Every structure is written in C-alpha cells, then in structure tokens.
Amino acid sequence: MSEQLPLRGEYVIHERGARMARHHHPTVQLTLVIKGTLSVQTEEGLWLVPPGRAVWITCGLPHSIYYSESSEIINCFIPAEHAERVEAQCRTFTTTPLLKALLAEVVNFSRPERNNGDARMILSLIIHQLNLVIKRLDLFISYGHDRRLRMAVDLTRQSPGQNYSLKQLADRAGCSERTLSRLFIRETGMNYLNWRNRYRVICAVERLSRGFSVTQVALDLGYQGGNNFSTMFSRVMGMSPRQYMASIPS
C-alpha cells in the first residue's frame, strides 16, 4: 500500500478470550465492532464496545484490549495531524450506515487493483461523520487514581454481584467510609452506589451481547430476579435491557 495514503484499515478476527497487552499507537485507532464485544482499558477506566459501535483511541494512549467473544472488527488508523479535527479524546459511539461503509472501503485500500485517488476525500467524510456522532460515553466507567479508591474499585470489579457496603470497601482499602465516599465523588463524579450500578450495567451489556438472558444476568449481578435489575438498568440507561440491546445496530 502506498505510504502516501492518509489512513489505512484492516479487517481482523479475534478468538474468544483473546487479549492484547498494554500498548499504544503512533496514530489514532478507530475500531468498529462488527461481531462480538471488546473492552478497552486505560489508566482512566474501562470502555465497553458491543456490536455496531466503535471506539476512538487517541494516539499515544496506553491501553489493553480484551475480546469476551469471537469478534470481527475493522481497525482504521489515522495520523495525528488529521485526527486533531475530531473534537474528542477517547470515546465510544454508535456508528451510522455511511460511516460503516466508509471504514469498510478503507480496508479495500490494500487491494492492488484499487485506485486510491479518493483516499483523502474518504478521510474527510469519515472525520465529518465522526464529529456528527461522537459523544460522551454511555458505556464508560472511571476507576479514579487514588490508591485507596483503586483498591475499592478492584474489589467491586472482581465480584460485581457482591453487595459490598461502602464501609466494607473502606475497611479493605484502609481508610474511613467518609474518605472513600469523597474519593468516589471527586474522582469518578458519582457516589459509590451510582458507580456500582453503572459498572453493573456495563457488565450486563457485555453478558447480554454474548446471548445470556436478562434473568441470568440479573442473578449473576446480585439481584434476586429480573425486575429489580431491569429497574436499575432503566434508571441508569433510560431504557430497559431489552430495549437497549434492540437499539444496538446490527
């Protein structure tokens, strides 16, 4: 492929359970999930990307990736000087049919017979589409930075269905309940219960994307049945689990 191309793309299949250790890119990575689900982890927190959505990862940002199911993705790599036109840092978002088609066409740049004279035009269209759809994440959870908060967060992440009280977490983290409460609000923007609910929603979407039933997900996440879980999910996401999953583009 010509080195003069302003961007490049690749179609990749990852097996279930595949992990990519912490790394970074000299370019922006724009990844569209066609099938399966991936999660991106950085020092800031966790992004979940179910099918039909994409994630924008800024250049130079250390991150690791985990594929919970066999996944098909398109990676598009955009040089930093062009990526500056996108008003975002790290984001995940729902794609449009046009953006999907444009990213698929970038993969075709590697075909010897293709005339890539329209590459810069395609890049401009991709940037235009991104600025229309990219927004704050609905499937992002912050981990914070304070050591004590991270200890509490790690305990919750290890057992998302465990109903730890704030005092139990504070005791394990070696601080007072009041201090831990302040850390959650200061570093994640949410109190502990709201943070836990949002993390459970992310866990739920990951499981639902793999075909688990709402009832099974509810039980896995510490609820006695589907009704209480669905109420919590609707409060966080503005729609029921089934409605949310139906809204994800195929």
HUCOR-V800438 format. One record per pair of residues at least 12 apart in sequence whose C-alpha atoms are under 6 Angstrom apart, sorted by the first residue. I is the first residue (numbers start at 1). J is the second residue. If there is no record, write none. Layout:
BEGIN
i = {I | I}
j = {J | J}
END
This chain:
BEGIN
i = {1 | 7 | 7 | 8 | 8 | 9 | 9 | 9 | 9 | 10 | 10 | 10 | 11 | 11 | 12 | 12 | 13 | 13 | 14 | 14 | 15 | 16 | 16 | 16 | 16 | 17 | 17 | 18 | 19 | 19 | 20 | 20 | 21 | 22 | 22 | 23 | 23 | 24 | 24 | 24 | 25 | 25 | 26 | 26 | 27 | 27 | 27 | 27 | 27 | 28 | 28 | 28 | 28 | 28 | 29 | 29 | 29 | 30 | 30 | 30 | 30 | 31 | 31 | 31 | 31 | 32 | 32 | 32 | 33 | 33 | 33 | 33 | 33 | 34 | 34 | 34 | 34 | 35 | 35 | 35 | 36 | 36 | 36 | 36 | 37 | 37 | 38 | 38 | 39 | 39 | 40 | 40 | 41 | 41 | 42 | 44 | 45 | 45 | 45 | 46 | 46 | 47 | 47 | 48 | 52 | 52 | 53 | 53 | 53 | 54 | 54 | 55 | 55 | 56 | 56 | 57 | 58 | 86 | 91 | 92 | 93 | 142 | 144 | 144 | 148 | 151 | 152 | 152 | 160 | 161 | 161 | 161}
j = {110 | 77 | 78 | 76 | 77 | 75 | 76 | 106 | 107 | 74 | 75 | 107 | 73 | 74 | 72 | 73 | 71 | 72 | 70 | 71 | 70 | 67 | 68 | 69 | 70 | 67 | 68 | 67 | 65 | 66 | 64 | 65 | 64 | 63 | 64 | 62 | 63 | 60 | 61 | 62 | 59 | 60 | 59 | 60 | 59 | 77 | 78 | 79 | 80 | 57 | 58 | 59 | 77 | 78 | 57 | 76 | 77 | 55 | 56 | 75 | 76 | 54 | 55 | 74 | 75 | 54 | 73 | 74 | 51 | 52 | 53 | 54 | 73 | 51 | 52 | 72 | 73 | 51 | 71 | 72 | 51 | 69 | 70 | 71 | 49 | 50 | 66 | 67 | 65 | 66 | 64 | 65 | 63 | 64 | 63 | 142 | 141 | 142 | 143 | 140 | 141 | 139 | 140 | 139 | 249 | 250 | 93 | 94 | 95 | 92 | 93 | 91 | 92 | 90 | 91 | 90 | 89 | 131 | 137 | 137 | 134 | 188 | 187 | 188 | 173 | 173 | 169 | 173 | 221 | 220 | 221 | 222}
END
